[in-house]
Amino acid sequence: MRVGVIGTGYVGSVTGACLAEKGNDVICMDNNPEKVELMRNGGLPIYEPGLDEVFKSEISEGRLHFTTSLDEAMEGTDVLFLALPTPQGENDEADLSYILGAAKDIGKRLTSRMVIVDKSTVPIGTSRWVTEVIEAETRTEFEVVSNPEFLREGRAVDDFRYPHQIVVGTKAEWAEEIMRELYEPFVRRTGTLDFMDPYSAETVKYGINAFLAVKISFANELAQLCKATGADYNRVRMAVGRDTRIGDEFMFAGPGWGGSCFPKDTRAVVKIAEKLGIDLGTVKAAIESNERQKRVVPEEVIKFFDGDLSGRRLALWGLAFKDKTDDIRESPALSIADQLTERGAEVVAFDPQAMNNVRKARASNSLLTYAETDYEALEGVDALVIATNWDEFSTPDFRRMHQAMRQPVIFDGRNMYKPAAMKQRGFYYNALVGETVDGRIAA
């Protein structure tokens, strides 16, 4: 099948590469010439594990192509994916200008029947709005299909290859047949291919992200309760998660949720509901809880140093919003860095993938500097803050850490280590779960 993909961010690049891997002829379009040239040569504009291998393989096989021309992307295409950004606009509503602008350009060029797929996370009703824009430009038959993505950054390739579910929203039988042919190879062994109306499909993604955001926020608050009472959060978490009505995924406490989906989608669905006269109080509470959670680790650091961080040198392990990605959008780790430097601390950060993005985003922050390695960041610091759960932080050389740090003090926002073991190693260790060990070290 001939497939076009408009937009080459996380969603577009993974969608195009993985569809090519199943034998489709895929052409990805982006209006950035430098980015297109990079991808033509097998390079990636983002960090996503495993994607580079698929890119190089499918380019060499002649199934994956890149262009800056919309005409070329649409030529002979059966299915055209819109994988364009929908950034948070004013009043927390999703900005659809990229999608609607593309729809207008598509309508002007449409000369043969085509399925046009909304792959981005979009407000409920977007399929109708896109249809209206295209209809104003052409009389050629087409169908706008809603097909929300369920890709986790850092695991997106496997999520596309082995989906738990694929949701397709359309009322046109001919479009359903095309989408079924395209996606059935991905669900032959596992997963489901679920067809429904477009409005229902658009609501599914918001429903999932809002629920998971609520669940993470609850898990973070439960961890605070356990720490205050002396309960073992890990045992509580596992027992609660074994209840089949709940499940153990997304029950890990952390410094808050971030990234491109949860913050934007929870705010957007609250705004959509408000316009319909509905109060999504639970989702709003999760948003408020998450904002409080981002302050928990910095407040512990500030309290430890008696409210004064001026002149303190702190190491920060992690800047991405989670592991296996370079995405810093609404990253709790970056929020921690901001809060600490605002109080006068010099923060030396290390992240395996996200530092270049932060250098651009925080170029004006002279108190935020960067180290080449995790151990280099520890040289002469008063404390270490762990903000992202990268695997390389899981089993470090604790003796080397102890020797490098001016004070063996760790504030762990990801609960990477066992408190009792850290006490034996001579560290003051303050995590989000479990009791703080080793008392207070004189500053």
C-alpha positions as CSV (number, residue, x, y, z in Angstrom):
1,M,0.0,0.0,0.0
2,R,1.2,3.6,-0.7
3,V,1.2,5.6,2.5
4,G,2.0,9.2,3.1
5,V,2.9,10.7,6.5
6,I,2.8,14.5,7.1
7,G,5.0,15.4,10.0
8,T,8.1,13.6,11.2
9,G,8.1,14.1,15.0
10,Y,7.8,11.2,17.4
11,V,4.5,9.9,16.0
12,G,5.2,10.5,12.3
13,S,8.7,9.1,12.2
14,V,7.7,5.9,14.1
15,T,4.5,5.5,12.1
16,G,6.2,5.8,8.8
17,A,9.2,3.5,9.7
18,C,7.0,0.8,11.2
19,L,4.5,0.8,8.3
20,A,7.4,0.5,5.9
21,E,8.7,-2.4,7.9
22,K,5.5,-4.3,7.0
23,G,6.1,-3.9,3.3
24,N,4.2,-0.6,2.6
25,D,5.7,2.1,0.3
26,V,5.9,5.0,2.7
27,I,6.8,8.6,2.1
28,C,7.2,11.0,5.0
29,M,6.9,14.8,4.4
30,D,8.3,17.6,6.5
31,N,8.7,21.3,5.5
32,N,12.2,21.5,7.1
33,P,14.8,20.7,4.3
34,E,17.7,20.1,6.8
35,K,15.6,17.6,8.7
36,V,14.5,15.8,5.6
37,E,18.1,15.6,4.3
38,L,19.2,14.2,7.7
39,M,16.5,11.5,7.6
40,R,17.3,10.6,4.0
41,N,20.8,9.7,5.1
42,G,19.4,7.5,8.0
43,G,19.8,10.1,10.7
44,L,17.2,10.9,13.3
45,P,16.1,14.4,14.6
46,I,14.9,12.7,17.8
47,Y,16.2,10.1,20.2
48,E,14.0,7.0,20.2
49,P,15.6,3.5,21.0
50,G,15.5,1.2,18.0
51,L,14.2,3.7,15.5
52,D,17.6,4.3,13.8
53,E,17.8,0.6,12.9
54,V,14.4,0.6,11.3
55,F,15.2,3.8,9.4
56,K,18.4,2.5,7.9
57,S,16.9,-0.9,7.1
58,E,13.8,0.5,5.4
59,I,15.7,3.2,3.5
60,S,18.1,0.6,2.1
61,E,15.2,-1.6,1.1
62,G,13.6,1.3,-0.8
63,R,10.4,1.3,1.2
64,L,10.9,4.5,3.3
65,H,11.3,7.9,1.6
66,F,11.4,11.5,2.7
67,T,10.3,14.7,1.0
68,T,9.5,18.4,1.5
69,S,6.9,18.3,-1.2
70,L,3.2,17.7,-0.2
71,D,2.4,17.0,-3.9
72,E,5.0,14.1,-3.8
73,A,3.7,12.8,-0.5
74,M,0.1,12.7,-1.9
75,E,0.9,11.2,-5.4
76,G,-0.7,7.8,-5.7
77,T,-1.3,7.6,-1.9
78,D,-4.0,5.3,-0.5
79,V,-3.7,6.5,3.1
80,L,-2.3,9.9,4.2
81,F,-1.5,10.3,7.9
82,L,-1.5,13.7,9.7
83,A,1.1,13.4,12.4
84,L,1.4,17.1,13.1
85,P,1.9,18.9,16.5
86,T,-1.1,20.1,18.5
87,P,0.6,22.3,21.1
88,Q,-1.2,23.7,24.0
89,G,-2.7,27.0,23.0
90,E,-4.4,29.8,24.9
91,N,-6.8,28.7,27.7
92,D,-5.3,25.2,27.6
93,E,-7.0,24.3,24.3
94,A,-5.1,22.3,21.7
95,D,-3.8,24.5,18.8
96,L,-5.1,22.9,15.6
97,S,-3.6,25.4,13.3
98,Y,-1.0,23.0,11.9
99,I,-3.6,20.3,11.2
100,L,-6.2,22.6,9.7
101,G,-3.6,24.4,7.6
102,A,-2.4,21.0,6.2
103,A,-6.0,20.0,5.6
104,K,-6.6,23.1,3.4
105,D,-3.4,22.4,1.4
106,I,-4.5,18.7,1.0
107,G,-7.9,19.7,-0.2
108,K,-6.4,21.9,-2.9
109,R,-4.3,19.0,-4.2
110,L,-6.8,16.1,-3.8
111,T,-7.6,14.5,-7.1
112,S,-8.2,10.8,-6.2
113,R,-10.0,9.0,-3.4
114,M,-8.0,8.9,-0.2
115,V,-8.2,8.0,3.4
116,I,-6.9,10.9,5.5
117,V,-5.9,9.9,9.1
118,D,-5.8,12.1,12.1
119,K,-2.9,10.4,14.0
120,S,-2.2,13.3,16.4
121,T,-4.0,13.6,19.7
122,V,-6.8,16.0,18.8
123,P,-9.9,17.5,20.4
124,I,-13.2,15.7,20.1
125,G,-14.7,16.9,16.8
126,T,-11.5,17.4,14.9
127,S,-12.4,14.8,12.3
128,R,-15.5,16.9,11.4
129,W,-13.5,20.2,11.3
130,V,-10.8,18.6,9.1
131,T,-13.5,17.2,6.8
132,E,-15.2,20.6,6.5
133,V,-11.9,22.3,5.6
134,I,-11.1,19.8,2.9
135,E,-14.6,19.8,1.5
136,A,-14.3,23.5,0.9
137,E,-11.4,22.9,-1.5
138,T,-12.4,19.7,-3.5
139,R,-15.2,17.5,-4.8
140,T,-13.0,14.4,-4.8
141,E,-14.2,11.6,-2.4
142,F,-12.2,11.2,0.8
143,E,-12.7,10.1,4.4
144,V,-11.2,11.6,7.5
145,V,-10.4,8.8,10.0
146,S,-9.5,9.2,13.7
147,N,-6.6,6.9,14.7
148,P,-5.2,8.0,18.0
149,E,-1.6,6.9,18.8
150,F,-0.7,5.0,22.0
151,L,3.1,5.3,21.7
152,R,5.2,5.7,24.8
153,E,8.4,7.7,24.3
154,G,11.4,5.5,24.8
155,R,9.3,2.4,23.8
156,A,7.5,3.7,20.7
157,V,8.9,1.2,18.2
158,D,7.8,-1.8,20.2
159,D,4.5,-0.2,21.0
160,F,3.8,0.2,17.2
161,R,5.0,-3.2,16.3
162,Y,3.2,-5.0,19.1
163,P,0.1,-2.9,20.0
164,H,-2.3,-3.7,22.8
165,Q,-5.0,-2.1,20.7
166,I,-5.5,-0.1,17.6
167,V,-8.5,2.2,17.6
168,V,-9.9,3.5,14.3
169,G,-12.8,5.9,14.0
170,T,-14.8,6.0,10.8
171,K,-18.3,5.5,9.5
172,A,-17.3,4.7,5.9
173,E,-17.1,1.0,5.0
174,W,-14.5,1.6,2.2
175,A,-12.2,3.5,4.6
176,E,-12.6,0.7,7.2
177,E,-11.5,-1.9,4.7
178,I,-8.4,0.1,3.8
179,M,-7.5,0.6,7.5
180,R,-8.1,-3.0,8.3
181,E,-5.8,-4.1,5.5
182,L,-3.1,-1.7,6.7
183,Y,-3.3,-2.7,10.4
184,E,-4.2,-6.4,10.5
185,P,-0.6,-7.5,10.1
186,F,0.1,-5.8,13.5
187,V,-2.6,-7.6,15.4
188,R,-2.5,-11.1,14.0
189,R,-0.9,-12.5,17.2
190,T,-1.7,-10.0,19.9
191,G,-3.8,-6.9,20.4
192,T,-7.1,-5.8,19.0
193,L,-8.2,-3.7,16.0
194,D,-11.3,-1.8,17.2
195,F,-13.5,0.2,14.8
196,M,-15.9,2.8,16.1
197,D,-17.2,6.3,15.2
198,P,-14.7,9.2,14.9
199,Y,-16.0,11.0,18.0
200,S,-15.6,7.9,20.2
201,A,-12.1,7.3,18.8
202,E,-11.1,10.9,19.6
203,T,-12.4,10.5,23.1
204,V,-10.5,7.2,23.8
205,K,-7.0,8.9,23.9
206,Y,-8.1,11.6,26.3
207,G,-9.8,9.0,28.4
208,I,-6.7,6.8,28.7
209,N,-4.3,9.7,29.4
210,A,-6.6,11.4,31.9
211,F,-7.1,8.1,33.8
212,L,-3.4,7.3,33.9
213,A,-2.6,10.9,35.1
214,V,-5.1,10.4,37.9
215,K,-3.6,7.1,38.8
216,I,0.0,8.4,38.9
217,S,-1.1,11.4,41.0
218,F,-2.8,9.1,43.4
219,A,0.3,6.8,43.6
220,N,2.4,9.9,44.4
221,E,0.1,10.9,47.2
222,L,-0.1,7.4,48.6
223,A,3.7,7.3,48.7
224,Q,3.7,10.5,50.8
225,L,1.2,8.9,53.2
226,C,3.4,5.8,53.5
227,K,6.5,7.8,54.2
228,A,4.8,9.9,56.9
229,T,3.4,6.8,58.6
230,G,6.4,4.5,58.2
231,A,4.5,2.1,55.9
232,D,6.5,0.3,53.2
233,Y,5.3,1.9,50.0
234,N,6.7,-0.8,47.7
235,R,4.8,-3.5,49.6
236,V,1.7,-1.3,49.6
237,R,2.0,-0.6,45.9
238,M,2.4,-4.2,44.9
239,A,-0.5,-5.3,47.0
240,V,-2.8,-2.5,45.7
241,G,-1.6,-3.3,42.2
242,R,-2.5,-7.0,42.5
243,D,-6.2,-6.0,42.7
244,T,-7.3,-6.9,39.2
245,R,-9.5,-3.8,39.2
246,I,-6.5,-1.6,39.5
247,G,-3.3,-3.2,38.1
248,D,0.3,-2.4,39.0
249,E,1.2,-0.3,36.0
250,F,1.6,3.4,36.7
251,M,1.8,2.8,40.4
252,F,5.4,4.0,40.8
253,A,5.9,7.2,42.8
254,G,8.0,9.9,41.2
255,P,8.5,13.7,40.9
256,G,5.4,14.1,38.8
257,W,4.3,13.4,35.3
258,G,5.4,15.4,32.2
259,G,6.1,14.9,28.6
260,S,4.1,15.8,25.5
261,C,0.9,13.9,26.3
262,F,-0.4,13.9,29.9
263,P,0.0,17.7,30.7
264,K,-1.5,18.8,27.4
265,D,-4.2,16.2,27.1
266,T,-5.5,16.5,30.7
267,R,-5.8,20.3,30.4
268,A,-7.4,20.0,27.0
269,V,-10.0,17.4,28.1
270,V,-10.9,19.6,31.1
271,K,-11.4,22.6,28.7
272,I,-13.5,20.5,26.3
273,A,-15.7,19.3,29.2
274,E,-16.1,22.9,30.5
275,K,-17.4,24.0,27.1
276,L,-20.0,21.3,27.4
277,G,-20.9,22.3,31.0
278,I,-19.2,19.3,32.6
279,D,-16.8,19.6,35.5
280,L,-14.1,16.9,35.4
281,G,-13.1,17.5,39.0
282,T,-11.1,14.3,39.3
283,V,-8.9,15.2,36.4
284,K,-8.5,18.8,37.6
285,A,-7.5,17.5,41.0
286,A,-4.8,15.3,39.3
287,I,-3.4,18.3,37.5
288,E,-3.2,20.3,40.8
289,S,-1.7,17.3,42.6
290,N,0.9,16.9,39.9
291,E,2.0,20.5,40.2
292,R,2.4,20.0,44.0
293,Q,4.4,16.8,43.4
294,K,6.9,18.7,41.3
295,R,7.7,20.8,44.4
296,V,8.2,17.9,46.8
297,V,11.9,17.1,46.0
298,P,13.1,20.7,45.9
299,E,11.3,21.5,49.2
300,E,13.1,18.6,50.8
301,V,16.4,19.9,49.6
302,I,15.6,23.5,50.7
303,K,14.6,22.2,54.2
304,F,17.8,20.2,54.5
305,F,19.9,23.3,53.9
306,D,17.8,25.4,56.4
307,G,16.1,27.3,53.6
308,D,19.3,28.8,52.1
309,L,20.7,27.3,48.8
310,S,22.8,30.3,47.9
311,G,26.4,29.1,47.2
312,R,25.4,25.5,47.3
313,R,26.6,23.2,44.5
314,L,24.1,20.4,43.7
315,A,24.4,17.6,41.2
316,L,21.3,16.7,39.2
317,W,21.0,13.3,37.5
318,G,18.4,13.5,34.8
319,L,16.7,16.2,32.8
320,A,14.3,14.3,30.5
321,F,10.8,13.8,31.7
322,K,11.5,10.0,31.9
323,D,14.1,7.5,30.8
324,K,14.8,6.4,27.2
325,T,13.9,9.8,25.6
326,D,15.4,13.2,25.1
327,D,12.0,14.9,25.6
328,I,12.0,17.7,28.1
329,R,8.5,19.0,27.6
330,E,7.0,19.8,31.0
331,S,9.7,17.6,32.5
332,P,9.6,17.4,36.3
333,A,13.3,17.1,36.3
334,L,13.7,20.4,34.5
335,S,11.2,21.9,37.0
336,I,13.4,20.7,39.8
337,A,16.4,22.3,38.2
338,D,14.5,25.6,37.8
339,Q,13.3,25.6,41.4
340,L,16.8,24.9,42.8
341,T,18.6,27.6,40.7
342,E,15.8,30.1,41.6
343,R,16.9,29.6,45.2
344,G,20.5,30.4,44.4
345,A,21.9,26.9,44.0
346,E,24.5,26.1,41.3
347,V,23.1,22.9,39.6
348,V,25.4,20.7,37.6
349,A,23.3,18.4,35.5
350,F,23.9,15.2,33.6
351,D,21.5,13.3,31.3
352,P,22.5,10.8,28.7
353,Q,20.2,12.3,26.0
354,A,18.5,15.5,26.9
355,M,21.3,17.9,27.7
356,N,21.4,19.5,24.2
357,N,17.7,20.2,24.4
358,V,18.1,21.8,27.8
359,R,21.0,23.9,26.7
360,K,18.8,25.5,24.2
361,A,15.7,25.8,26.4
362,R,17.7,27.2,29.4
363,A,20.4,29.1,27.7
364,S,19.9,32.2,29.9
365,N,20.2,30.2,33.2
366,S,23.9,30.7,34.2
367,L,23.4,28.7,37.4
368,L,22.5,25.5,35.4
369,T,25.7,23.9,34.0
370,Y,26.3,20.5,32.5
371,A,28.7,17.6,33.0
372,E,30.0,15.1,30.5
373,T,29.4,12.1,32.8
374,D,27.3,11.3,35.8
375,Y,30.4,11.1,38.0
376,E,31.8,14.4,36.8
377,A,28.6,16.0,37.9
378,L,29.3,14.9,41.5
379,E,32.7,16.6,41.9
380,G,32.6,18.7,45.1
381,V,28.8,18.9,45.4
382,D,26.8,19.4,48.6
383,A,24.1,16.9,47.4
384,L,22.9,14.8,44.5
385,V,19.3,15.0,43.3
386,I,18.1,12.1,41.1
387,A,15.2,13.2,38.8
388,T,15.1,10.8,35.9
389,N,15.1,7.0,36.1
390,W,17.8,6.2,33.6
391,D,19.1,2.6,33.8
392,E,22.7,3.7,34.2
393,F,21.8,5.4,37.5
394,S,20.5,2.1,38.9
395,T,23.8,0.5,40.1
396,P,26.5,3.2,40.3
397,D,29.8,2.9,42.0
398,F,28.8,4.2,45.4
399,R,32.4,4.4,46.7
400,R,33.3,6.6,43.8
401,M,30.2,8.7,44.5
402,H,31.1,9.1,48.2
403,Q,34.7,10.1,47.3
404,A,33.6,12.7,44.7
405,M,30.9,14.5,46.7
406,R,31.7,17.1,49.4
407,Q,28.8,15.6,51.4
408,P,27.3,12.2,50.8
409,V,23.8,13.5,50.5
410,I,21.2,12.1,48.0
411,F,17.6,13.3,47.4
412,D,16.1,10.6,45.2
413,G,12.9,11.5,43.2
414,R,12.9,8.1,41.5
415,N,13.4,5.7,44.5
416,M,16.4,4.0,42.8
417,Y,18.0,2.5,45.9
418,K,17.2,0.7,49.2
419,P,17.3,3.1,52.2
420,A,18.9,0.5,54.5
421,A,21.6,-0.2,52.0
422,M,22.3,3.5,51.5
423,K,22.7,3.9,55.3
424,Q,25.3,1.2,55.4
425,R,27.2,2.9,52.6
426,G,27.4,6.1,54.6
427,F,24.9,8.2,52.7
428,Y,22.1,10.5,53.9
429,Y,19.3,9.2,51.7
430,N,16.0,11.0,51.2
431,A,13.7,9.3,48.8
432,L,10.0,9.7,48.0
433,V,9.2,6.3,49.5
434,G,10.6,4.8,52.7
435,E,11.9,6.6,55.7
436,T,14.8,9.1,55.4
437,V,17.9,7.4,56.9
438,D,21.0,8.5,58.7
439,G,19.6,11.6,60.3
440,R,20.8,15.1,59.4
441,I,24.3,15.8,58.2
442,A,25.7,19.1,59.3
443,A,25.9,21.4,56.3
